Structure formats: C-alpha cells, structure tokens
C-alpha cells in the first residue's frame, strides 16, 4: 500500500469515526422515514399525472366517438338525398375517426396498465413505510431507554464524564475545606499561645496571663465557698496543715523559712484583695 493510499485510508477512517460519534440513531431513523415518505409522495404524484393523461385521452376518444356518430348520420342523410359523393366523404371521415379511436384505446389501455402497476407499487411501498414506522418507533424507544439507563448507571457509578467532573470538584472542595479548617485551627492555636498578637486588641501577653490568673482565682474562690457549705476542707488547707506539722518537726531553721513564705503569701494575698472588686 502506497503512502497516498495509506493517508487516504487513515483520513477516511478518522472521518468515519467522527461520523459514528456524531450520529444519532433516532435522527437517522427519522430521516430515513421522511425519505421513504417523500418517495411515496413522488409515486402518488406520478400516479396522479398518469391518471390525468389517461383522462385526457378518454375525453379525446369520447369526442371522436361523437364525431363517428355524426359522420354516420351525415352518410345516411347524403344517401337519402342521392349524394353519394357526400356519403363517401362522410364514411371516409368516420373511418379515420374510428382508426384514431382504436389508437387512443391502445394508449389508454397501456396507461391503465401502468397506472395499475404504480398503484400496486404504491400500496406495497406504503405498507413497507408503515412497517418501517412501527419498527422505527420501537427502535427509538429501545435506544432512548438504553441511553437513559446508561446515564443513570454512569451517574450511580461516577463513570460518566459529567459525574467524573462533579466527583473531582467535590474532592477539590473537600481538600480546600480541610486546608482552611486546619489553617483556622492553627491561627487560633497561635493566637491563644501568644505567638501571634491580636491586632484588634490592646492586650499583650502579660495582660492575657493576668486575666487568666484572675479567672482562675475567681473559680478557686467559688470552689472554696462550695466546699465550706458542704463542710469539706480544701486540698490546699490539708497541704498547709501537713506543711505546718513538717515545719514543727523541722526545727528553728524551718521556722525562719516559714516566716519568709508567710510574708510572700501575705503580700500575694494583699495583691489579690486589691484586684478583687
């Protein structure tokens, strides 16, 4: 196979593949049905034209028959008047008209035979068209049902191009959402730890820690109140009692350390009282 032949073959195969992808079977069936109906209409038109021509010949034959009768009457009248010459001329015209009538009858008979053949073909073609129409509608229904079933199956399995795009879009949206949630959590963590300061707030890290300490103190105070109401001692009190016992057993050196601790505690307590409203 030469280069040109191969190129021609490849081009034809490509074009055929494109046509196959672009072809819609339902449209092809409808087009074929319309073509068959056009052919039927042409056959009907041909029958109508043929019948019209036959009717014209029949009209012409009827007129010739009237002339034959007329010439026959003329010949009788001429014989009664002893005009053989006129009778002969009338009979000659009669014979000519009868010859024309015979020719017209042959033509009419041929046209009638052709008309009968065309009518039979028309009936056969019409029957085939009706049969094709039934098959066409059945095939279209099957194709549309198969196409709908295929689309549903592709949608359920995500195989189709459109559903594939939707699936990829959902994946991208999910990844983007996860990324934004992680970034938001990271920024909250950095803000809480003080790594990033809030640009809309005048508080610094010390203010935030002091605020947290005040909150803890308020919670501890409320907890002490609840314990007092329930008649329970706090862990701090118990620890203090144990510390005092240890201090007493430790001797004078420990007493000096306790005095220093008490002074620090007293100062812290004074600061707390100043902060409390």
C-alpha positions in Angstrom: 0.0 0.0 0.0 1.5 3.4 -1.1 1.8 6.5 1.1 -1.2 8.2 -0.6 -3.4 5.1 -0.3 -2.5 4.8 3.4 -3.1 8.5 4.0 -6.5 8.3 2.2 -7.4 5.2 4.3 -6.4 6.9 7.6 -8.4 10.0 6.7 -11.5 8.0 5.7 -11.2 6.0 8.9 -10.9 9.2 11.0 -13.9 10.8 9.3 -15.9 7.6 9.7 -15.1 7.5 13.4 -16.2 11.2 13.8 -19.4 10.5 11.9 -20.1 7.5 14.1 -19.7 9.6 17.3 -21.8 12.4 15.9 -24.5 10.1 14.5 -27.8 9.9 16.5 -29.6 6.7 15.6 -33.0 8.3 16.4 -32.3 11.1 14.0 -31.1 8.7 11.3 -34.3 6.6 11.6 -36.5 9.7 11.4 -34.6 10.9 8.3 -34.9 7.5 6.6 -38.6 7.5 7.4 -39.0 11.0 5.9 -37.1 9.9 2.7 -39.4 7.0 2.3 -42.4 9.2 2.7 -41.0 11.6 0.1 -40.6 8.6 -2.3 -44.2 7.6 -1.6 -45.4 11.1 -2.3 -43.5 11.1 -5.6 -45.1 7.8 -6.6 -48.5 9.3 -5.8 -47.7 12.3 -7.8 -46.7 10.1 -10.8 -50.0 8.1 -10.5 -51.9 11.4 -10.4 -50.1 12.7 -13.6 -50.6 9.3 -15.4 -54.3 9.3 -14.5 -54.7 12.8 -15.7 -53.1 11.9 -19.1 -55.4 8.8 -19.3 -58.5 11.0 -18.6 -57.4 13.4 -21.4 -57.2 10.5 -23.8 -60.6 9.2 -22.7 -62.1 12.7 -23.3 -60.5 12.8 -26.7 -61.8 9.3 -27.5 -65.3 10.3 -26.4 -65.2 13.3 -28.8 -64.1 11.1 -31.6 -66.9 8.7 -30.9 -69.3 11.6 -31.1 -67.8 12.5 -34.5 -68.2 9.0 -35.7 -71.9 9.1 -34.9 -72.1 12.5 -36.6 -70.4 11.2 -39.8 -72.6 8.2 -39.8 -75.7 10.4 -39.7 -74.2 12.5 -42.5 -73.7 9.5 -44.7 -77.3 8.4 -44.2 -78.6 11.8 -45.0 -76.5 12.0 -48.1 -77.7 8.7 -49.3 -81.3 9.8 -48.9 -80.5 12.9 -51.0 -78.8 10.8 -53.6 -75.5 12.5 -52.8 -73.1 9.5 -52.9 -70.1 11.8 -53.1 -71.0 13.4 -49.7 -71.9 10.0 -48.3 -68.5 8.7 -49.3 -66.7 11.6 -47.7 -68.7 11.2 -44.5 -67.8 7.5 -44.4 -64.1 8.2 -45.0 -64.1 10.7 -42.1 -65.9 8.1 -40.0 -63.3 5.5 -40.8 -60.5 7.9 -39.9 -62.0 8.8 -36.6 -62.5 5.1 -35.8 -58.8 4.5 -36.5 -57.9 7.3 -34.1 -60.3 5.8 -31.6 -58.5 2.4 -31.8 -55.1 4.1 -31.3 -56.5 6.0 -28.3 -57.9 2.8 -26.8 -54.5 1.2 -27.1 -52.8 4.1 -25.4 -55.5 4.3 -22.7 -55.0 0.5 -22.1 -51.3 1.0 -21.7 -51.7 3.9 -19.4 -54.2 1.9 -17.4 -51.8 -1.0 -17.1 -49.0 1.4 -16.0 -51.4 3.0 -13.5 -52.3 -0.4 -12.0 -48.7 -1.3 -11.6 -47.9 2.1 -9.9 -50.9 1.7 -7.6 -49.8 -1.7 -6.6 -46.2 -0.5 -6.0 -47.6 2.5 -4.1 -49.6 0.1 -1.9 -46.6 -2.1 -1.3 -44.4 0.9 -0.5 -47.0 2.4 1.8 -47.2 -0.9 3.7 -43.4 -1.1 4.0 -43.4 2.5 5.2 -46.0 1.7 7.9 -44.0 -1.3 8.9 -40.8 0.7 9.0 -42.5 3.4 11.1 -43.6 0.8 13.7 -40.0 -0.6 13.8 -38.6 2.9 13.9 -40.7 3.9 16.9 -39.9 0.6 18.7 -36.2 1.1 18.0 -36.2 4.7 19.1 -38.0 3.7 22.4 -35.4 1.0 23.0 -32.5 3.3 22.2 -33.9 6.1 24.4 -34.5 3.6 27.3 -31.0 2.2 26.9 -29.5 5.7 26.8 -31.4 6.7 29.9 -30.4 3.5 31.7 -26.8 4.1 30.7 -26.8 7.7 32.0 -28.3 6.5 35.3 -25.7 3.8 35.6 -22.9 6.2 34.9 -24.4 8.7 37.4 -24.6 6.0 40.1 -21.1 4.7 39.5 -19.5 8.0 38.6 -18.1 6.7 35.4 -19.6 9.4 33.1 -17.6 12.5 32.2 -20.1 14.8 33.9 -20.2 12.8 37.1 -16.5 12.5 37.0 -16.2 16.3 36.9 -18.6 16.5 39.8 -16.6 13.9 41.8 -13.4 15.8 41.2 -15.0 19.1 42.1 -16.2 17.5 45.4 -12.7 16.2 46.1 -11.2 19.6 45.4 -13.8 21.3 47.6 -13.2 18.8 50.4 -9.4 19.3 50.2 -9.8 23.1 50.2 -12.2 22.9 53.2 -9.8 20.7 55.2 -7.0 23.1 54.4 -9.0 26.1 55.5 -10.1 24.3 58.7 -6.5 23.3 59.5 -5.3 26.9 58.9 -8.1 28.3 61.1 -7.2 25.9 63.9 -3.5 26.8 63.6 -4.2 30.5 63.7 -6.4 30.0 66.8 -3.7 28.0 68.5 -1.0 30.6 67.7 -3.3 33.4 69.0 -4.1 31.5 72.2 -0.4 30.8 72.9 0.5 34.4 72.3 2.7 33.6 69.3 0.5 36.0 67.2 -1.0 39.0 68.9 -4.5 40.2 68.1 -4.1 43.4 66.1 -7.6 44.5 67.2 -6.8 44.1 70.9 -4.7 46.3 73.2 -3.8 43.4 75.4 -0.3 41.9 75.4 0.9 38.5 76.7 1.2 39.7 80.3 -2.4 41.1 80.2 -3.7 37.8 78.9 -1.9 35.8 81.6 -3.1 38.1 84.3 -6.7 37.8 83.0 -6.3 34.1 83.0 -5.0 34.2 86.6 -7.9 36.3 87.7 -10.3 33.9 86.2 -8.6 31.0 87.9 -8.8 32.9 91.3 -12.5 33.6 90.9 -13.1 29.9 90.2 -11.0 28.9 93.2 -12.9 31.2 95.4 -16.2 29.9 94.3 -15.0 26.4 94.8 -13.8 27.2 98.3 -17.3 28.6 99.0 -18.9 25.4 97.9 -16.6 23.3 100.0 -17.3 25.4 103.0 -21.0 25.0 102.5 -20.6 21.2 102.3 -18.2 21.1 105.3 -15.2 19.9 103.4 -11.7 21.2 103.6 -9.7 22.1 100.5 -6.6 20.3 99.4 -4.7 23.5 100.0 -5.7 23.6 103.6 -4.8 20.0 104.1 -1.4 20.6 102.5 -0.9 23.6 104.7 -1.6 21.5 107.8 0.8 18.9 106.7 3.3 21.6 106.0 2.9 23.1 109.5 3.5 19.6 111.0 6.6 19.2 108.9 7.7 22.7 109.9 7.3 22.0 113.6 9.3 18.8 113.2 12.0 20.5 111.2 13.1 22.9 113.9 14.0 26.6 114.1 15.7 26.7 110.7 12.4 25.7 109.1 10.6 28.3 111.2 12.6 31.1 109.5 11.7 29.7 106.1 8.0 29.5 107.1 8.1 33.1 108.2 9.5 34.1 104.8 6.9 32.1 103.0 4.2 33.6 105.1 5.3 37.1 104.2 5.3 36.2 100.5 1.9 34.7 100.8 0.6 37.7 102.7 1.9 40.0 100.0 0.3 37.9 97.3 -3.0 37.9 99.3 -2.9 41.7 99.6 -2.4 42.0 95.8 -5.3 39.6 95.2 -7.6 41.7 97.5 -6.6 44.8 95.6 -7.6 43.2 92.3 -10.9 41.9 93.6 -13.8 44.3 93.2 
